[in-house]
Amino acid sequence: MEELLPPVATAAGWIGALCTATAYALVSRRRIEPDSRASQSINMLGGALLAVSAAANGSWPSVTSNFVWIIIGVQTLLGVRRGLGVTDGR
C-alpha cells in the first residue's frame, strides 16, 4: 500500500495544478467570473489536490499556502452566497 502513495500523490499534484491553471485561464479569458461558484470550486479542488501532493512530499509551506487558498475560496463562496440573498433556511 505504501508503494502506491508516491504515484497517487504525484497524480493529485498534477491534477491540482491543471485545475488551478484552468480556473486562471477561464477567468483571464472572461469565460467565468472570478467570484463565481465554478471559479472558486475549481480553485479549491486544485488547492486541495496540491496540498495532498505537498503533504505526501513533506512540503509544509506549500501545504499551508494551499490550505489558505482553500479558505479564501470558501470565504468567497460564502460572500457570494450572502450577496445573492441566499439564506440558510432560518
C-alpha positions as semicolon CSV with decimal commas, in nm:
position;residue;x (nm);y (nm);z (nm)
1;M;0,000;0,000;0,000
2;E;0,285;0,241;0,081
3;E;0,425;0,200;-0,269
4;L;0,101;0,347;-0,409
5;L;0,137;0,675;-0,220
6;P;0,405;0,844;-0,435
7;P;0,230;0,793;-0,772
8;V;-0,111;0,884;-0,627
9;A;0,032;1,198;-0,463
10;T;0,207;1,292;-0,786
11;A;-0,113;1,243;-0,986
12;A;-0,306;1,453;-0,732
13;G;-0,047;1,728;-0,771
14;W;-0,068;1,728;-1,149
15;I;-0,448;1,731;-1,146
16;G;-0,445;2,009;-0,886
17;A;-0,204;2,214;-1,097
18;L;-0,428;2,166;-1,402
19;C;-0,733;2,273;-1,201
20;T;-0,578;2,598;-1,079
21;A;-0,432;2,678;-1,422
22;T;-0,768;2,606;-1,585
23;A;-0,952;2,833;-1,342
24;Y;-0,698;3,110;-1,403
25;A;-0,727;3,071;-1,781
26;L;-1,108;3,073;-1,772
27;V;-1,114;3,388;-1,559
28;S;-0,846;3,557;-1,770
29;R;-1,043;3,487;-2,088
30;R;-1,363;3,606;-1,919
31;R;-1,535;3,271;-1,964
32;I;-1,620;3,267;-1,592
33;E;-1,628;3,537;-1,326
34;P;-1,355;3,535;-1,060
35;D;-1,609;3,516;-0,777
36;S;-1,827;3,256;-0,948
37;R;-1,904;2,922;-0,794
38;A;-1,724;2,749;-1,081
39;S;-1,405;2,951;-1,043
40;Q;-1,387;2,912;-0,667
41;S;-1,477;2,542;-0,677
42;I;-1,212;2,462;-0,937
43;N;-0,954;2,660;-0,739
44;M;-1,046;2,492;-0,410
45;L;-1,027;2,146;-0,568
46;G;-0,690;2,235;-0,720
47;G;-0,563;2,366;-0,388
48;A;-0,678;2,055;-0,204
49;L;-0,510;1,822;-0,453
50;L;-0,191;2,027;-0,449
51;A;-0,196;2,018;-0,067
52;V;-0,227;1,638;-0,073
53;S;0,071;1,613;-0,303
54;A;0,274;1,859;-0,098
55;A;0,192;1,681;0,229
56;A;0,296;1,347;0,084
57;N;0,630;1,506;-0,003
58;G;0,670;1,688;0,329
59;S;0,650;2,033;0,170
60;W;0,472;2,202;0,459
61;P;0,497;2,562;0,333
62;S;0,313;2,451;0,018
63;V;0,054;2,263;0,225
64;T;-0,005;2,578;0,428
65;S;-0,036;2,808;0,126
66;N;-0,283;2,570;-0,039
67;F;-0,484;2,546;0,282
68;V;-0,504;2,928;0,283
69;W;-0,607;2,911;-0,086
70;I;-0,896;2,683;0,011
71;I;-1,003;2,910;0,299
72;I;-1,011;3,210;0,064
73;G;-1,228;3,010;-0,177
74;V;-1,470;2,911;0,097
75;Q;-1,494;3,270;0,223
76;T;-1,555;3,396;-0,130
77;L;-1,828;3,140;-0,191
78;L;-1,995;3,232;0,136
79;G;-1,973;3,602;0,050
80;V;-2,120;3,544;-0,295
81;R;-2,396;3,337;-0,142
82;R;-2,479;3,614;0,107
83;G;-2,469;3,871;-0,173
84;L;-2,729;3,673;-0,365
85;G;-2,959;3,680;-0,066
86;V;-2,939;3,304;-0,013
87;T;-3,030;3,218;0,343
88;D;-2,968;2,909;0,548
89;G;-3,339;2,844;0,598
90;R;-3,388;3,026;0,929
